[in-house]
Amino acid sequence: MSLFKLIGAFLVIFSTGMAGMNIASYYSLRPRQLRALQDALQMLDTEIMYGATPLPAALRKIGQAGDTAVSRIFSGAAALLESSWGYTAGEAWSRALDEEIGRTALNGDDYAVLRAFGEGLGASDRQEQHKKIALTSLNLRKEEEKAQRERERNERLWRYGGFLLGISIVLLLL
């Protein structure tokens, strides 16, 4: 086998393997981001209930606390609330969510839960906000459990499947 064929075979196996690893990383990233969202909502609940922190300041504080993609949703909502554009809390949340959801591993079900959360954000008293946050956390926990099952089922498949696909392609071409 010539050197060029060997290099080409290596590149095919490497590139399909990396593509499989990339897809597998999505399956492990989504449960972590859902957990980070639940932690952020717990912090928001604490800020609202016990700190009596105004919503823009609470959202900004939570956005600064994490460096994940989900913390940018909170930072974006805080920035929009503090801007002179006159957004309501729900509008600011929805807009920030729309801008940042593509940078996360969250799917449509997660988006729907977060969108529903934003609809009543800042529109009621602290007790109602507490109930809404608790309900959203429960829904996110269910989504996290589904994501964990998906991860267990699909992560290994994609991780090894990419390399096996590359080997298969190389064998077919030889």
Helices and strands as residue ranges (DSSP letters): H 3-49, H 55-65, H 69-82, H 89-100, G 101-103, H 108-119, H 126-173
